[in-house]
């Protein structure tokens, strides 16, 4: 098994389009390695990135929940 994967297999692994992954790479939002003209991804780095994205989304959901409304007497 290889230590890295190219863009198309990485996009399939993440469940996003090839073009969306390239957009994330260009923005510096997803971990990647540039070797010459190739862009490579380590599965472990992508797994860690997914966990971080999941944790961030949970925190944002908790922050955006409205508070309870109560009657003032």
PDB file of N, CA, C and O in Angstrom:
ATOM      1  N   UNK A   1       0.849  -1.191   0.000  1.00  0.00           N
ATOM      2  CA  UNK A   1       0.000   0.000   0.000  1.00  0.00           C
ATOM      3  C   UNK A   1       0.889   1.245   0.000  1.00  0.00           C
ATOM      4  O   UNK A   1       1.871   1.324   0.737  1.00  0.00           O
ATOM      5  N   UNK A   2       0.529   2.197  -0.826  1.00  0.00           N
ATOM      6  CA  UNK A   2       1.323   3.421  -0.940  1.00  0.00           C
ATOM      7  C   UNK A   2       1.093   4.344   0.255  1.00  0.00           C
ATOM      8  O   UNK A   2       0.048   4.305   0.906  1.00  0.00           O
ATOM      9  N   UNK A   3       2.092   5.166   0.519  1.00  0.00           N
ATOM     10  CA  UNK A   3       2.000   6.121   1.616  1.00  0.00           C
ATOM     11  C   UNK A   3       1.169   7.344   1.240  1.00  0.00           C
ATOM     12  O   UNK A   3       0.640   8.034   2.112  1.00  0.00           O
ATOM     13  N   UNK A   4       1.055   7.609  -0.059  1.00  0.00           N
ATOM     14  CA  UNK A   4       0.318   8.794  -0.514  1.00  0.00           C
ATOM     15  C   UNK A   4      -0.660   8.408  -1.623  1.00  0.00           C
ATOM     16  O   UNK A   4      -0.579   7.329  -2.211  1.00  0.00           O
ATOM     17  N   UNK A   5      -1.579   9.326  -1.881  1.00  0.00           N
ATOM     18  CA  UNK A   5      -2.504   9.137  -2.996  1.00  0.00           C
ATOM     19  C   UNK A   5      -2.589  10.436  -3.788  1.00  0.00           C
ATOM     20  O   UNK A   5      -2.331  11.519  -3.262  1.00  0.00           O
ATOM     21  N   UNK A   6      -2.951  10.312  -5.050  1.00  0.00           N
ATOM     22  CA  UNK A   6      -3.074  11.473  -5.904  1.00  0.00           C
ATOM     23  C   UNK A   6      -4.443  12.131  -5.711  1.00  0.00           C
ATOM     24  O   UNK A   6      -5.248  11.679  -4.896  1.00  0.00           O
ATOM     25  N   UNK A   7      -4.691  13.175  -6.449  1.00  0.00           N
ATOM     26  CA  UNK A   7      -5.875  14.008  -6.241  1.00  0.00           C
ATOM     27  C   UNK A   7      -7.195  13.278  -6.465  1.00  0.00           C
ATOM     28  O   UNK A   7      -8.096  13.380  -5.633  1.00  0.00           O
ATOM     29  N   UNK A   8      -7.331  12.553  -7.554  1.00  0.00           N
ATOM     30  CA  UNK A   8      -8.616  11.881  -7.823  1.00  0.00           C
ATOM     31  C   UNK A   8      -8.962  10.834  -6.765  1.00  0.00           C
ATOM     32  O   UNK A   8     -10.089  10.833  -6.269  1.00  0.00           O
ATOM     33  N   UNK A   9      -8.035   9.939  -6.401  1.00  0.00           N
ATOM     34  CA  UNK A   9      -8.365   8.990  -5.327  1.00  0.00           C
ATOM     35  C   UNK A   9      -8.634   9.685  -3.987  1.00  0.00           C
ATOM     36  O   UNK A   9      -9.476   9.234  -3.211  1.00  0.00           O
ATOM     37  N   UNK A  10      -7.923  10.776  -3.720  1.00  0.00           N
ATOM     38  CA  UNK A  10      -8.143  11.511  -2.466  1.00  0.00           C
ATOM     39  C   UNK A  10      -9.531  12.137  -2.448  1.00  0.00           C
ATOM     40  O   UNK A  10     -10.199  12.134  -1.415  1.00  0.00           O
ATOM     41  N   UNK A  11      -9.966  12.670  -3.574  1.00  0.00           N
ATOM     42  CA  UNK A  11     -11.304  13.256  -3.666  1.00  0.00           C
ATOM     43  C   UNK A  11     -12.365  12.184  -3.444  1.00  0.00           C
ATOM     44  O   UNK A  11     -13.347  12.414  -2.737  1.00  0.00           O
ATOM     45  N   UNK A  12     -12.170  11.019  -4.045  1.00  0.00           N
ATOM     46  CA  UNK A  12     -13.104   9.906  -3.835  1.00  0.00           C
ATOM     47  C   UNK A  12     -13.116   9.483  -2.371  1.00  0.00           C
ATOM     48  O   UNK A  12     -14.179   9.218  -1.809  1.00  0.00           O
ATOM     49  N   UNK A  13     -11.949   9.420  -1.758  1.00  0.00           N
ATOM     50  CA  UNK A  13     -11.839   9.046  -0.352  1.00  0.00           C
ATOM     51  C   UNK A  13     -12.614  10.019   0.542  1.00  0.00           C
ATOM     52  O   UNK A  13     -13.282   9.607   1.490  1.00  0.00           O
ATOM     53  N   UNK A  14     -12.514  11.317   0.228  1.00  0.00           N
ATOM     54  CA  UNK A  14     -13.201  12.345   1.016  1.00  0.00           C
ATOM     55  C   UNK A  14     -14.678  12.474   0.655  1.00  0.00           C
ATOM     56  O   UNK A  14     -15.457  13.048   1.417  1.00  0.00           O
ATOM     57  N   UNK A  15     -15.062  11.946  -0.497  1.00  0.00           N
ATOM     58  CA  UNK A  15     -16.455  12.052  -0.923  1.00  0.00           C
ATOM     59  C   UNK A  15     -16.799  13.400  -1.517  1.00  0.00           C
ATOM     60  O   UNK A  15     -17.944  13.845  -1.445  1.00  0.00           O
ATOM     61  N   UNK A  16     -15.802  14.055  -2.109  1.00  0.00           N
ATOM     62  CA  UNK A  16     -16.029  15.352  -2.752  1.00  0.00           C
ATOM     63  C   UNK A  16     -15.515  15.273  -4.182  1.00  0.00           C
ATOM     64  O   UNK A  16     -14.853  14.306  -4.559  1.00  0.00           O
ATOM     65  N   UNK A  17     -15.821  16.287  -4.972  1.00  0.00           N
ATOM     66  CA  UNK A  17     -15.382  16.281  -6.358  1.00  0.00           C
ATOM     67  C   UNK A  17     -13.890  16.612  -6.447  1.00  0.00           C
ATOM     68  O   UNK A  17     -13.303  17.213  -5.548  1.00  0.00           O
ATOM     69  N   UNK A  18     -13.316  16.200  -7.551  1.00  0.00           N
ATOM     70  CA  UNK A  18     -11.915  16.502  -7.865  1.00  0.00           C
ATOM     71  C   UNK A  18     -11.687  18.010  -7.832  1.00  0.00           C
ATOM     72  O   UNK A  18     -10.697  18.485  -7.276  1.00  0.00           O
ATOM     73  N   UNK A  19     -12.612  18.759  -8.432  1.00  0.00           N
ATOM     74  CA  UNK A  19     -12.471  20.220  -8.531  1.00  0.00           C
ATOM     75  C   UNK A  19     -12.591  20.891  -7.175  1.00  0.00           C
ATOM     76  O   UNK A  19     -11.888  21.864  -6.903  1.00  0.00           O
ATOM     77  N   UNK A  20     -13.475  20.385  -6.318  1.00  0.00           N
ATOM     78  CA  UNK A  20     -13.607  20.947  -4.970  1.00  0.00           C
ATOM     79  C   UNK A  20     -12.321  20.719  -4.183  1.00  0.00           C
ATOM     80  O   UNK A  20     -11.876  21.599  -3.446  1.00  0.00           O
ATOM     81  N   UNK A  21     -11.725  19.541  -4.338  1.00  0.00           N
ATOM     82  CA  UNK A  21     -10.466  19.263  -3.640  1.00  0.00           C
ATOM     83  C   UNK A  21      -9.363  20.198  -4.124  1.00  0.00           C
ATOM     84  O   UNK A  21      -8.582  20.701  -3.316  1.00  0.00           O
ATOM     85  N   UNK A  22      -9.292  20.434  -5.417  1.00  0.00           N
ATOM     86  CA  UNK A  22      -8.291  21.374  -5.934  1.00  0.00           C
ATOM     87  C   UNK A  22      -8.517  22.779  -5.384  1.00  0.00           C
ATOM     88  O   UNK A  22      -7.564  23.504  -5.094  1.00  0.00           O
ATOM     89  N   UNK A  23      -9.773  23.152  -5.244  1.00  0.00           N
ATOM     90  CA  UNK A  23     -10.110  24.463  -4.667  1.00  0.00           C
ATOM     91  C   UNK A  23      -9.618  24.552  -3.222  1.00  0.00           C
ATOM     92  O   UNK A  23      -9.054  25.569  -2.818  1.00  0.00           O
ATOM     93  N   UNK A  24      -9.831  23.490  -2.446  1.00  0.00           N
ATOM     94  CA  UNK A  24      -9.371  23.458  -1.055  1.00  0.00           C
ATOM     95  C   UNK A  24      -7.847  23.484  -0.962  1.00  0.00           C
ATOM     96  O   UNK A  24      -7.286  24.112  -0.064  1.00  0.00           O
ATOM     97  N   UNK A  25      -7.184  22.804  -1.889  1.00  0.00           N
ATOM     98  CA  UNK A  25      -5.717  22.811  -1.930  1.00  0.00           C
ATOM     99  C   UNK A  25      -5.219  24.220  -2.216  1.00  0.00           C
ATOM    100  O   UNK A  25      -4.316  24.718  -1.544  1.00  0.00           O
ATOM    101  N   UNK A  26      -5.812  24.856  -3.216  1.00  0.00           N
ATOM    102  CA  UNK A  26      -5.400  26.205  -3.606  1.00  0.00           C
ATOM    103  C   UNK A  26      -5.574  27.196  -2.450  1.00  0.00           C
ATOM    104  O   UNK A  26      -4.765  28.107  -2.279  1.00  0.00           O
ATOM    105  N   UNK A  27      -6.632  27.011  -1.664  1.00  0.00           N
ATOM    106  CA  UNK A  27      -6.898  27.890  -0.526  1.00  0.00           C
ATOM    107  C   UNK A  27      -6.067  27.509   0.698  1.00  0.00           C
ATOM    108  O   UNK A  27      -6.080  28.225   1.699  1.00  0.00           O
ATOM    109  N   UNK A  28      -5.350  26.395   0.627  1.00  0.00           N
ATOM    110  CA  UNK A  28      -4.528  25.955   1.760  1.00  0.00           C
ATOM    111  C   UNK A  28      -5.350  25.401   2.907  1.00  0.00           C
ATOM    112  O   UNK A  28      -4.926  25.475   4.061  1.00  0.00           O
ATOM    113  N   UNK A  29      -6.523  24.844   2.611  1.00  0.00           N
ATOM    114  CA  UNK A  29      -7.423  24.381   3.661  1.00  0.00           C
ATOM    115  C   UNK A  29      -7.340  22.883   3.925  1.00  0.00           C
ATOM    116  O   UNK A  29      -7.885  22.402   4.919  1.00  0.00           O
ATOM    117  N   UNK A  30      -6.673  22.144   3.058  1.00  0.00           N
ATOM    118  CA  UNK A  30      -6.571  20.699   3.231  1.00  0.00           C
ATOM    119  C   UNK A  30      -5.082  20.331   3.177  1.00  0.00           C
ATOM    120  O   UNK A  30      -4.344  20.873   2.354  1.00  0.00           O
ATOM    121  N   UNK A  31      -4.634  19.415   4.045  1.00  0.00           N
ATOM    122  CA  UNK A  31      -3.213  19.060   4.051  1.00  0.00           C
ATOM    123  C   UNK A  31      -2.807  18.321   2.773  1.00  0.00           C
ATOM    124  O   UNK A  31      -3.475  17.378   2.350  1.00  0.00           O
ATOM    125  N   UNK A  32      -1.718  18.760   2.174  1.00  0.00           N
ATOM    126  CA  UNK A  32      -1.235  18.151   0.941  1.00  0.00           C
ATOM    127  C   UNK A  32       0.269  18.337   0.827  1.00  0.00           C
ATOM    128  O   UNK A  32       0.879  19.104   1.572  1.00  0.00           O
ATOM    129  N   UNK A  33       0.852  17.617  -0.123  1.00  0.00           N
ATOM    130  CA  UNK A  33       2.283  17.691  -0.388  1.00  0.00           C
ATOM    131  C   UNK A  33       2.444  17.952  -1.881  1.00  0.00           C
ATOM    132  O   UNK A  33       1.828  17.280  -2.708  1.00  0.00           O
ATOM    133  N   UNK A  34       3.269  18.927  -2.214  1.00  0.00           N
ATOM    134  CA  UNK A  34       3.553  19.193  -3.621  1.00  0.00           C
ATOM    135  C   UNK A  34       4.913  18.597  -3.961  1.00  0.00           C
ATOM    136  O   UNK A  34       5.914  18.891  -3.307  1.00  0.00           O
ATOM    137  N   UNK A  35       4.934  17.764  -4.983  1.00  0.00           N
ATOM    138  CA  UNK A  35       6.173  17.157  -5.465  1.00  0.00           C
ATOM    139  C   UNK A  35       6.232  17.431  -6.962  1.00  0.00           C
ATOM    140  O   UNK A  35       5.526  16.809  -7.755  1.00  0.00           O
ATOM    141  N   UNK A  36       7.079  18.363  -7.323  1.00  0.00           N
ATOM    142  CA  UNK A  36       7.107  18.779  -8.725  1.00  0.00           C
ATOM    143  C   UNK A  36       5.761  19.382  -9.081  1.00  0.00           C
ATOM    144  O   UNK A  36       5.297  20.304  -8.410  1.00  0.00           O
ATOM    145  N   UNK A  37       5.139  18.880 -10.115  1.00  0.00           N
ATOM    146  CA  UNK A  37       3.823  19.366 -10.512  1.00  0.00           C
ATOM    147  C   UNK A  37       2.687  18.539  -9.947  1.00  0.00           C
ATOM    148  O   UNK A  37       1.527  18.767 -10.291  1.00  0.00           O
ATOM    149  N   UNK A  38       3.002  17.571  -9.078  1.00  0.00           N
ATOM    150  CA  UNK A  38       1.976  16.677  -8.540  1.00  0.00           C
ATOM    151  C   UNK A  38       1.550  17.117  -7.142  1.00  0.00           C
ATOM    152  O   UNK A  38       2.330  17.700  -6.388  1.00  0.00           O
ATOM    153  N   UNK A  39       0.314  16.828  -6.826  1.00  0.00           N
ATOM    154  CA  UNK A  39      -0.221  17.090  -5.491  1.00  0.00           C
ATOM    155  C   UNK A  39      -0.553  15.733  -4.887  1.00  0.00           C
ATOM    156  O   UNK A  39      -1.300  14.947  -5.470  1.00  0.00           O
ATOM    157  N   UNK A  40       0.011  15.467  -3.712  1.00  0.00           N
ATOM    158  CA  UNK A  40      -0.190  14.180  -3.054  1.00  0.00           C
ATOM    159  C   UNK A  40      -0.816  14.378  -1.678  1.00  0.00           C
ATOM    160  O   UNK A  40      -0.691  15.444  -1.075  1.00  0.00           O
ATOM    161  N   UNK A  41      -1.489  13.343  -1.193  1.00  0.00           N
ATOM    162  CA  UNK A  41      -2.182  13.385   0.091  1.00  0.00           C
ATOM    163  C   UNK A  41      -1.868  12.115   0.870  1.00  0.00           C
ATOM    164  O   UNK A  41      -1.830  11.025   0.300  1.00  0.00           O
ATOM    165  N   UNK A  42      -1.643  12.255   2.168  1.00  0.00           N
ATOM    166  CA  UNK A  42      -1.485  11.091   3.037  1.00  0.00           C
ATOM    167  C   UNK A  42      -2.837  10.778   3.669  1.00  0.00           C
ATOM    168  O   UNK A  42      -3.521  11.680   4.151  1.00  0.00           O
ATOM    169  N   UNK A  43      -3.217   9.527   3.670  1.00  0.00           N
ATOM    170  CA  UNK A  43      -4.506   9.103   4.223  1.00  0.00           C
ATOM    171  C   UNK A  43      -4.638   9.523   5.691  1.00  0.00           C
ATOM    172  O   UNK A  43      -5.700   9.978   6.115  1.00  0.00           O
ATOM    173  N   UNK A  44      -3.555   9.370   6.465  1.00  0.00           N
ATOM    174  CA  UNK A  44      -3.594   9.728   7.888  1.00  0.00           C
ATOM    175  C   UNK A  44      -3.861  11.223   8.072  1.00  0.00           C
ATOM    176  O   UNK A  44      -4.611  11.620   8.964  1.00  0.00           O
ATOM    177  N   UNK A  45      -3.245  12.043   7.229  1.00  0.00           N
ATOM    178  CA  UNK A  45      -3.458  13.496   7.315  1.00  0.00           C
ATOM    179  C   UNK A  45      -4.890  13.864   6.953  1.00  0.00           C
ATOM    180  O   UNK A  45      -5.484  14.746   7.573  1.00  0.00           O
ATOM    181  N   UNK A  46      -5.442  13.191   5.953  1.00  0.00           N
ATOM    182  CA  UNK A  46      -6.831  13.458   5.563  1.00  0.00           C
ATOM    183  C   UNK A  46      -7.795  13.022   6.664  1.00  0.00           C
ATOM    184  O   UNK A  46      -8.784  13.707   6.925  1.00  0.00           O
ATOM    185  N   UNK A  47      -7.516  11.886   7.313  1.00  0.00           N
ATOM    186  CA  UNK A  47      -8.364  11.427   8.413  1.00  0.00           C
ATOM    187  C   UNK A  47      -8.344  12.434   9.562  1.00  0.00           C
ATOM    188  O   UNK A  47      -9.388  12.762  10.126  1.00  0.00           O
ATOM    189  N   UNK A  48      -7.157  12.919   9.903  1.00  0.00           N
ATOM    190  CA  UNK A  48      -7.030  13.905  10.984  1.00  0.00           C
ATOM    191  C   UNK A  48      -7.761  15.200  10.616  1.00  0.00           C
ATOM    192  O   UNK A  48      -8.438  15.799  11.452  1.00  0.00           O
ATOM    193  N   UNK A  49      -7.616  15.626   9.350  1.00  0.00           N
ATOM    194  CA  UNK A  49      -8.292  16.838   8.884  1.00  0.00           C
ATOM    195  C   UNK A  49      -9.808  16.684   8.967  1.00  0.00           C
ATOM    196  O   UNK A  49     -10.507  17.616   9.367  1.00  0.00           O
ATOM    197  N   UNK A  50     -10.321  15.504   8.588  1.00  0.00           N
ATOM    198  CA  UNK A  50     -11.758  15.250   8.677  1.00  0.00           C
ATOM    199  C   UNK A  50     -12.239  15.335  10.121  1.00  0.00           C
ATOM    200  O   UNK A  50     -13.293  15.910  10.392  1.00  0.00           O
ATOM    201  N   UNK A  51     -11.473  14.765  11.048  1.00  0.00           N
ATOM    202  CA  UNK A  51     -11.841  14.835  12.465  1.00  0.00           C
ATOM    203  C   UNK A  51     -11.877  16.272  12.950  1.00  0.00           C
ATOM    204  O   UNK A  51     -12.778  16.657  13.696  1.00  0.00           O
ATOM    205  N   UNK A  52     -10.896  17.072  12.530  1.00  0.00           N
ATOM    206  CA  UNK A  52     -10.857  18.487  12.915  1.00  0.00           C
ATOM    207  C   UNK A  52     -12.065  19.236  12.352  1.00  0.00           C
ATOM    208  O   UNK A  52     -12.681  20.037  13.054  1.00  0.00           O
ATOM    209  N   UNK A  53     -12.402  18.978  11.094  1.00  0.00           N
ATOM    210  CA  UNK A  53     -13.555  19.638  10.472  1.00  0.00           C
ATOM    211  C   UNK A  53     -14.848  19.265  11.184  1.00  0.00           C
ATOM    212  O   UNK A  53     -15.732  20.101  11.370  1.00  0.00           O
ATOM    213  N   UNK A  54     -14.946  17.999  11.580  1.00  0.00           N
ATOM    214  CA  UNK A  54     -16.134  17.543  12.304  1.00  0.00           C
ATOM    215  C   UNK A  54     -16.244  18.235  13.659  1.00  0.00           C
ATOM    216  O   UNK A  54     -17.329  18.662  14.055  1.00  0.00           O
ATOM    217  N   UNK A  55     -15.124  18.347  14.369  1.00  0.00           N
ATOM    218  CA  UNK A  55     -15.124  19.002  15.679  1.00  0.00           C
ATOM    219  C   UNK A  55     -15.498  20.478  15.548  1.00  0.00           C
ATOM    220  O   UNK A  55     -16.239  21.012  16.374  1.00  0.00           O
ATOM    221  N   UNK A  56     -14.986  21.127  14.518  1.00  0.00           N
ATOM    222  CA  UNK A  56     -15.306  22.542  14.295  1.00  0.00           C
ATOM    223  C   UNK A  56     -16.790  22.713  14.013  1.00  0.00           C
ATOM    224  O   UNK A  56     -17.414  23.645  14.520  1.00  0.00           O
ATOM    225  N   UNK A  57     -17.362  21.819  13.207  1.00  0.00           N
ATOM    226  CA  UNK A  57     -18.779  21.952  12.863  1.00  0.00           C
ATOM    227  C   UNK A  57     -19.662  21.743  14.088  1.00  0.00           C
ATOM    228  O   UNK A  57     -20.699  22.393  14.216  1.00  0.00           O
ATOM    229  N   UNK A  58     -19.270  20.855  14.980  1.00  0.00           N
ATOM    230  CA  UNK A  58     -20.049  20.618  16.197  1.00  0.00           C
ATOM    231  C   UNK A  58     -20.005  21.849  17.089  1.00  0.00           C
ATOM    232  O   UNK A  58     -21.026  22.244  17.652  1.00  0.00           O
ATOM    233  N   UNK A  59     -18.829  22.461  17.224  1.00  0.00           N
ATOM    234  CA  UNK A  59     -18.701  23.670  18.047  1.00  0.00           C
ATOM    235  C   UNK A  59     -19.540  24.807  17.481  1.00  0.00           C
ATOM    236  O   UNK A  59     -20.187  25.534  18.235  1.00  0.00           O
ATOM    237  N   UNK A  60     -19.534  24.968  16.164  1.00  0.00           N
ATOM    238  CA  UNK A  60     -20.313  26.039  15.540  1.00  0.00           C
ATOM    239  C   UNK A  60     -21.808  25.817  15.744  1.00  0.00           C
ATOM    240  O   UNK A  60     -22.559  26.768  15.962  1.00  0.00           O
ATOM    241  N   UNK A  61     -22.238  24.558  15.672  1.00  0.00           N
ATOM    242  CA  UNK A  61     -23.661  24.256  15.873  1.00  0.00           C
ATOM    243  C   UNK A  61     -24.074  24.581  17.307  1.00  0.00           C
ATOM    244  O   UNK A  61     -25.162  25.109  17.535  1.00  0.00           O
ATOM    245  N   UNK A  62     -23.215  24.269  18.267  1.00  0.00           N
ATOM    246  CA  UNK A  62     -23.534  24.548  19.663  1.00  0.00           C
ATOM    247  C   UNK A  62     -23.599  26.045  19.920  1.00  0.00           C
ATOM    248  O   UNK A  62     -24.452  26.517  20.673  1.00  0.00           O
ATOM    249  N   UNK A  63     -22.688  26.794  19.287  1.00  0.00           N
ATOM    250  CA  UNK A  63     -22.669  28.248  19.468  1.00  0.00           C
ATOM    251  C   UNK A  63     -23.883  28.915  18.834  1.00  0.00           C
ATOM    252  O   UNK A  63     -24.363  29.930  19.338  1.00  0.00           O
ATOM    253  N   UNK A  64     -24.379  28.365  17.749  1.00  0.00           N
ATOM    254  CA  UNK A  64     -25.479  29.005  17.037  1.00  0.00           C
ATOM    255  C   UNK A  64     -26.853  28.628  17.578  1.00  0.00           C
ATOM    256  O   UNK A  64     -27.865  29.172  17.136  1.00  0.00           O
ATOM    257  N   UNK A  65     -26.895  27.709  18.521  1.00  0.00           N
ATOM    258  CA  UNK A  65     -28.197  27.336  19.093  1.00  0.00           C
ATOM    259  C   UNK A  65     -28.760  28.509  19.886  1.00  0.00           C
ATOM    260  O   UNK A  65     -28.050  29.129  20.678  1.00  0.00           O
ATOM    261  N   UNK A  66     -30.020  28.807  19.673  1.00  0.00           N
ATOM    262  CA  UNK A  66     -30.607  29.914  20.434  1.00  0.00           C
ATOM    263  C   UNK A  66     -30.803  29.509  21.890  1.00  0.00           C
ATOM    264  O   UNK A  66     -30.981  28.332  22.204  1.00  0.00           O
ATOM    265  N   UNK A  67     -30.767  30.501  22.767  1.00  0.00           N
ATOM    266  CA  UNK A  67     -30.999  30.235  24.177  1.00  0.00           C
ATOM    267  C   UNK A  67     -32.478  30.035  24.456  1.00  0.00           C
ATOM    268  O   UNK A  67     -33.327  30.270  23.596  1.00  0.00           O
ATOM    269  N   UNK A  68     -32.763  29.609  25.636  1.00  0.00           N
ATOM    270  CA  UNK A  68     -34.164  29.408  26.014  1.00  0.00           C
ATOM    271  C   UNK A  68     -34.817  30.758  26.267  1.00  0.00           C
ATOM    272  O   UNK A  68     -34.200  31.675  26.808  1.00  0.00           O
ATOM    273  N   UNK A  69     -36.064  30.858  25.869  1.00  0.00           N
ATOM    274  CA  UNK A  69     -36.840  32.067  26.113  1.00  0.00           C
ATOM    275  C   UNK A  69     -37.708  31.818  27.342  1.00  0.00           C
ATOM    276  O   UNK A  69     -38.383  30.794  27.446  1.00  0.00           O
ATOM    277  N   UNK A  70     -37.678  32.754  28.251  1.00  0.00           N
ATOM    278  CA  UNK A  70     -38.524  32.591  29.423  1.00  0.00           C
ATOM    279  C   UNK A  70     -39.279  33.878  29.681  1.00  0.00           C
ATOM    280  O   UNK A  70     -38.835  34.961  29.299  1.00  0.00           O
ATOM    281  N   UNK A  71     -40.393  33.755  30.315  1.00  0.00           N
ATOM    282  CA  UNK A  71     -41.217  34.910  30.625  1.00  0.00           C
ATOM    283  C   UNK A  71     -40.660  35.664  31.828  1.00  0.00           C
ATOM    284  O   UNK A  71     -40.208  35.066  32.804  1.00  0.00           O
ATOM    285  N   UNK A  72     -40.703  36.946  31.736  1.00  0.00           N
ATOM    286  CA  UNK A  72     -40.310  37.772  32.865  1.00  0.00           C
ATOM    287  C   UNK A  72     -41.580  38.102  33.653  1.00  0.00           C
ATOM    288  O   UNK A  72     -42.634  38.349  33.067  1.00  0.00           O
ATOM    289  N   UNK A  73     -41.477  38.106  34.943  1.00  0.00           N
ATOM    290  CA  UNK A  73     -42.638  38.414  35.778  1.00  0.00           C
ATOM    291  C   UNK A  73     -42.720  39.879  36.094  1.00  0.00           C
ATOM    292  O   UNK A  73     -43.640  40.310  36.789  1.00  0.00           O
TER     293      UNK A  73
END
